[in-house]
Amino acid sequence: EKYVQDAMLKHADEIADYMLNQNALLFVCGDAKGMGKDVNDALAAIVCLYAAKHPHIIRPLLESLPKSSLPVDDASQLSKAQALQVLMQWSAQKRYVRDLWA
């Protein structure tokens, strides 16, 4: 079986570059219980992996989050919780849109 989240991880660098450097839009449509959560987790992992390879983006990325977000104590790595905050910001900006059903 082929799953969209697996394809996303295969193309992680390309997706991260589009989202982080080119202000791309990402639309996800599907089942909320399985695919929606798995795609969200894959995208958070992609952001973390890209940040690990390109640590210079971490501090600006974290500083771009709303002030109520997680503290910027360590800008040498990006946690999954911080990556999820990035996804929430993209969602608020209508750059990451999820049309999920039960």
C-alpha positions in Angstrom: 0.0 0.0 0.0 1.1 3.6 -0.7 0.3 6.4 1.8 0.6 10.1 1.1 2.6 10.7 4.3 5.2 8.2 3.1 5.5 10.0 -0.3 5.8 13.3 1.6 8.7 12.0 3.7 10.4 10.7 0.5 10.2 14.3 -0.9 10.9 16.0 2.5 13.6 18.4 1.4 11.5 19.6 -1.6 8.4 20.1 0.5 10.3 21.9 3.2 11.9 24.2 0.7 8.6 25.0 -0.9 6.9 25.7 2.5 9.8 27.4 4.3 11.5 29.3 1.5 8.9 29.8 -1.2 5.7 30.4 0.8 3.9 27.6 -0.9 0.4 26.5 0.0 -0.4 22.9 1.0 -4.0 21.5 0.9 -4.8 18.2 2.5 -8.0 16.4 2.0 -9.0 13.1 3.6 -9.9 11.0 6.6 -9.4 12.9 9.9 -8.7 9.8 12.0 -5.9 8.2 10.1 -4.6 10.1 7.1 -5.1 13.6 8.5 -3.1 13.0 11.7 -0.4 11.0 9.8 0.1 13.8 7.2 0.2 16.4 10.0 2.9 14.3 11.8 4.8 13.8 8.6 4.8 17.6 7.9 6.0 18.3 11.4 8.8 15.8 11.0 9.7 17.3 7.6 10.1 20.8 9.2 12.2 19.3 12.0 14.4 17.4 9.5 14.9 20.4 7.3 15.8 22.6 10.3 18.4 20.0 11.5 20.0 20.3 8.0 19.7 24.1 7.9 20.0 25.3 11.5 20.3 28.9 10.4 16.5 29.0 9.8 15.5 27.9 13.3 15.8 31.2 15.2 14.0 33.3 12.5 11.3 30.6 12.2 10.7 30.5 16.0 10.8 34.3 16.2 8.1 34.5 13.5 5.7 32.5 15.8 3.1 34.4 17.9 4.4 35.5 21.2 2.2 33.1 23.0 4.0 30.2 21.4 6.7 28.0 23.0 9.7 29.8 24.3 12.9 30.2 22.2 15.3 28.8 24.7 17.5 26.8 22.4 17.7 27.8 18.7 20.1 25.0 17.8 17.3 22.5 17.1 13.6 22.4 16.5 11.3 20.2 18.6 8.2 18.5 17.3 6.1 20.8 19.5 7.7 23.8 17.9 7.2 22.3 14.4 3.5 21.9 15.3 3.4 25.5 16.2 4.8 26.4 12.8 2.0 24.2 11.2 -0.6 26.1 13.3 0.8 29.4 12.1 0.7 28.2 8.4 -2.9 27.1 9.0 -3.8 30.5 10.4 -2.2 32.1 7.4 -4.2 29.8 5.1 -1.0 28.2 3.8 -1.7 24.8 5.3 -5.4 24.0 4.7 -6.9 20.7 5.9 -10.3 19.5 4.7 -10.8 16.4 6.8 -13.8 14.3 7.6 -14.7 11.6 10.1 
